[in-house]
Amino acid sequence: MQLQIRQLLRENKSFYTAYLFFLLSGITALLVMGKESLFLQMNLYHHPWADVVAPWLTHLGDGLFALFFLVVFMLFNYRLAVTALICFVSVLFITQFGKLVLFEDALRPFAYFEAQGMTIRTIEGVKIHSNNSFPSGHSASVFALLSFLALRLTKKQWGLPLLLAAVCISYTRVYIAQHFYGDVLAGSFIGIITVLSITAALDNYYSKHPAVWHQKGLLNP
């Protein structure tokens, strides 16, 4: 499995190198500014067009987006669909376990600052949640999906655009005041590591246990 992970990292070097930069720069910002100051600073920057786009874009990180791709995978390749399903369910379990068990008392930005007598900027019409802030499930989902696509696409030049898309979509969670930036970073890490580990393990298993159905799909019986 370790050999398979190294191979996947080499084949997708641009994607994982860019992600490492994103992760380390975010951790550095959190260490220097703290989660409160960083959020308040990010909350200052807004634009009317972004107020319209962000609430829509953020939904690309929910389960329906991943479900759509699962259906597409089923049409062309059962092995791809099974791998994706295991990845997505695992990411969902880990994030929900974190939200509901390990960090059940983690307040979201609006409730966190409200408790301190502070008001933050929100977008009209967007329902703001109060609890279960850490980690960001939307960020975990979108990083899981787009990293999975980066791993499976033969044209590796799509790796960087896919990462940038994941960063932009996950950033909307901060923009619409649903999460702190640390929640987003944690979610992204869960999505990336879970997909990489499971994909490597299953690729290794499939190579040792080939089956006819690995090459089949609903449109390729």
PyMOL commands that set and color helices and strands:
alter all, ss='L'
color gray80, all
select helices_A, chain A and resi 2-11+13-43+48-61+63-76+78-102+109-114+137-152+156-175+181-208+212-215
alter helices_A, ss='H'
color red, helices_A
deselect
rebuild
show_as cartoon
